[in-house]
Amino acid sequence: MTTFAASATDSQTWVVTGVRNCDIYGCSQDAAIIADTCNYARFCLTHADEAIGIALRDPMFNGWYRITAGHYDDTRHCLIVTVHPL
């Protein structure tokens, strides 16, 4: 992952693998939160309750971030998101 921090704000830009959708199987909603873990688990608001288990199971969990903007880069095959810590 590549992280870019904006000065004078808590926003960060992350470049991660995967798509912007929620990680729950069959859900096609855009993710609203993303975990700072090795796989950057993402969840929509509907499935946010299921995200709690991620923090309990992953020893590398470093917190939740709110996704405020994002797009998929077809050229680089990555997701670029702007996040804010929760």
Rosetta blueprint (number, residue, H / E / L):
1 M L
2 T E
3 T E
4 F E
5 A E
6 A L
7 S L
8 A L
9 T L
10 D L
11 S L
12 Q E
13 T E
14 W E
15 V E
16 V E
17 T L
18 G L
19 V L
20 R L
21 N E
22 C L
23 D L
24 I L
25 Y L
26 G L
27 C L
28 S L
29 Q L
30 D E
31 A L
32 A L
33 I E
34 I E
35 A E
36 D L
37 T L
38 C L
39 N L
40 Y L
41 A L
42 R E
43 F E
44 C L
45 L L
46 T L
47 H L
48 A H
49 D H
50 E H
51 A H
52 I H
53 G H
54 I H
55 A H
56 L H
57 R H
58 D L
59 P L
60 M L
61 F L
62 N L
63 G L
64 W E
65 Y E
66 R E
67 I E
68 T E
69 A E
70 G E
71 H E
72 Y E
73 D E
74 D L
75 T L
76 R L
77 H L
78 C E
79 L E
80 I E
81 V E
82 T E
83 V E
84 H E
85 P E
86 L L
